[in-house]
Amino acid sequence: MATRDENLATVRRIREELTGLLAGMDYCLDWKDADNWCAREVLCHLVDTPEGGIGSVIAGVLGGTRDEVTILPDANNMTPERVAADIGEALAGPLGILQTAEDAIAAASDADFMDRTAMAHLPHREVHEVRTAQAFIDGLERHWGEHLNQLRVIRESLGV
């Protein structure tokens, strides 16, 4: 079981990786090859998967105010406003989500990560299961890690 300090370190590492990967990419947020998302699409996806962001899910589960979560995967969640956003605006959403997660984790006890739970629904995958707060934190690490890898590939493709 991860401790509060370990979970905080995870969120902080993800924030550092995200900001590091996007450094200098302001001119190419929308570059993509035919088969993959651009950096902007990745950021928009992270903001709204799950709806309202994983930070609010973690905060709600740890705070005892959220007992159900529906996760609809694989949507890029682009809107006209997001298409027009500069890199600072595009990055603000994911950074806010990570801050919400960090604040909730900082206020929790080590026991809360395993004791606090919510029902997770992934209807497109026919998954309906009880998950601990720790499982949602682990999901943040896994899911965001996958998309950080996407951003890494975009950076490398562009030679940034």
N, C-alpha and C positions, 0 to 999 in steps of 0.2 A: 504494500500500500504506500502510495506517495504521501509525503508530508506537505504541509502548507508551504514550507520553504522550497521544496522540490517543484511543486506546482507553480509557484510564483516564478521560479527560475525558468520553467518551460515557457510561460507566457512572455517573459522578458526576452528570452532567446528568439522566439518567433517574431516579436516586434523588431529586434535588431536585424534579423535576417531579412524581413520584409522591407524595412527602410533601406538597408544596404543594397538589396537587389534592385530597388527602384531608383536609387541614386543615379542621376544623369540620364534617366530614361524619359524625361519630360517630353522630348520631341518625338518619341516613338511609342507612346502608349497604345496606339491603335494599329501598330504593325503586326501582321500575322501571316502565316502561310495558310494555305487553303483548308487544312484539316484541324487546326488548333485555335484556341482562343487567343486574343491579344491580351496584353497586360491589363487594360481597362476592363475587359470582360471578366478576367480572373478576380479583380478587385470587387467588381459589382456582385459577382457570385458569392464571394466571401461575406459581403455585407448582409445578404439576405438568405443565406443557407445555414441554418433554418431561418424562417421568417423572423425578422427583428434581430437576427445575429446570435451567434453562439454565446456571446458575452451575456446577453439578457437571459438566455436559457440557464447558464451556469449560475448567474445571480439569483434567478427565480428558484432554482432547485435548492441551492444552498440556503436561501432565505426562507424557504418553505412556502413560497407564493406561487410556485409553478409545479403542477402535478402531471401535466401532459404536454408533449411536444410532437408536432407533426413536421417531418422533414421531407421536403420534395427535392430530390437531387437533380443535378445535371442541367439546371437552368442558369443562364448567364445573367439574368436580372437587369438587362440594359433598359434604360429609359432615356427619353430625349434630354432630360436634365443631366444625366450621367454622361451622355455622349459629349456634351458641351463642357464638362468639368475639366479644369486644369489638373496637373498632377497633385498639387496640394489638396484640392477639393476631393479628388478621387481617393487619395490616401487617408483623408480624415475619417471616412467611414470605418475602414478596417482598424485604424488606430484607436478609434473610439470604442469599438467592440472589444479590442484587447484590453483597454483600460477598464471597461466594465467588468470583464472577467477577472482582471488583476485585483480590482477593489473588492470584489466578492470573495475571492480566494483569501485575500489578506484578512478579511473579517471572520473567516471560518476557523473552526478548530480542526485538528487533524482527523478526529472521528467523523466530522460532518461529511467528509468526502465519500465515505462508505455508507454512512447512515442515512443520508438524504437521497431520495430517489424520485423519479418521475417516469411515467409511461411514455415510451418513445414509439411513434408510429411512422413507418416508412412505407406508405401504401403502395408505391410503385414497385417495391421489392417484397411486398407481403410480409413485412416484419412489424410485429407489435410486441414489445417487451419492456419490462421494467429495467431501467438503467440507473446506476448510482451517479452522483455528482462527479465522482472520479471517472466514470465511463464517458461522461460528456467532456471532461477535460482531456482525457485520452483521445477522444474523437476530434477535439479541436487540434491537438498535436498531429494526429494522423492526417486529417483532412487538409488542414492548412499546410502541412508538410508536403503533401502531394502537389498543392498549387504553388508552393514556393519552388518546387522542382520545375514546374512549368515556367515560372518566371526566370529561373536560372537558364533554362534552355533558350528562351527568347533572348536573354542578354547575350548568351554565347553566339546565337545565330546572327545577332546584330554586331557582334564584336565590341560591345560596350564594356 
